[in-house]
Amino acid sequence: VLSLSFSVGTFQKQFISFARDVDYQEDEGKVDLVAGAWRCLVCKATNPDNRNCSECGTFKVLATSKAKLKNSWACSECDTVNFWDAGTCVECSAENPNKDAANTILHPGRRPGDWNCSDCQVYNYSKRESCFKCGKENPKEDGCWTCEGCNYQNYGHYVRCKRCTKRRTNWSCTGCGHTNGARKAICANCTKQAPFAAKNERPARAGDWVCPKCSRNNFGKNLKCFKCYQPKPLES
């Protein structure tokens, strides 16, 4: 079994299976819903409510989940912990040594259009409209984009990455292919509406609001987002 050694501000680790080599404690990694603080399962640091661990830089969504860490990989060049399906390290762009396995998920007969569920990683044939195991919808929506922070494939109407919450930096017009800045709601070339614009229009009912974090529509009575629990913005 490979060992891990940590020191203040730095840590070293090998390419490992975290589920096998890290000695977890049952209470570690859980999010404190009151204060928003959380503890990193990789380096054991306690963090405020931010997206990455302040000590080792691991994404919160990875650092607080044993299931996600099980198949993650640590970059041999810079020690960054990456999601299982990342072809290259998000920090230094070094190649995933198991890149081929991540792309095929041990399914050598992969055909164009076949896809892996982003929630449970199960392999699905292209004809399936939803994952046969967990029911997650096949992400075939026009304008889908890949997060620059974690390589997650997001629906076109998402303003932020569903996995790591990093805001998208640009979007490609589904009408003409022109690349536009993230804050542009209309294509500068052909004036076609951005894929996220229609989804984020203010709801028709008075008082309803759009979550600034995950872009979901909420009823006016909701004091926090039903999806990500982001507090309702104060009215200006």
Sequence and secondary structure as in RCSB ss.txt:
>XXXX:A:sequence
VLSLSFSVGTFQKQFISFARDVDYQEDEGKVDLVAGAWRCLVCKATNPDNRNCSECGTFKVLATSKAKLKNSWAC
SECDTVNFWDAGTCVECSAENPNKDAANTILHPGRRPGDWNCSDCQVYNYSKRESCFKCGKENPKEDGCWTCEGC
NYQNYGHYVRCKRCTKRRTNWSCTGCGHTNGARKAICANCTKQAPFAAKNERPARAGDWVCPKCSRNNFGKNLKC
FKCYQPKPLES
>XXXX:A:secstr
    EEETTEEE  S  HHHHS   TTTT B TTT  EE TTT  EE S SB TTT  BHHHHT HHHHHT EE 
TTT  EE TT SB TTT  B TTHHHHHHTT TT  TT EE TTT  EE TT SB TTT  B    TT EE TTT
  EE TT SB TTT  B  EEE TTT  EEETT SB TTT  B TTTTTTS  SSTT EE TTT  EE TT SB 
TTT  B     
